[in-house]
Amino acid sequence: MISTMEKKCLDLQHKMWDIFNNYGGYDYNDEMLCQLDGVEQDLWESQTEEDYCYAYDNVFQTYNWFLAVKACMKAKEKIESTTLIYC
């Protein structure tokens, strides 16, 4: 049976993969893959509810980093799609 904290961690992991699939492949690709690998390793090593509570802090911080990368990539897309007038 899956624990509450394990489910929270897995939900965040899936959200990070979604961000990677939509915004990876560019400036932060290698860093994103490294972070995803770290999350995978942390969750693989977790066996108890206490382990998942500890892992959740790391996973949550990593998810916030992914949200920041997503915001950067969306801003970059907007900049690139905007026509410059005075050049």
Secondary structure, DSSP 8 states (H G I E B T S, - for coil): ---HHHHHHHHHHHHHHHHHHHH-SSTTHHHHHHHHHHHHHHHHH--SHHHHHHHHHHHHHHHHHHHHHHHHHHHHHHHHHS--S--
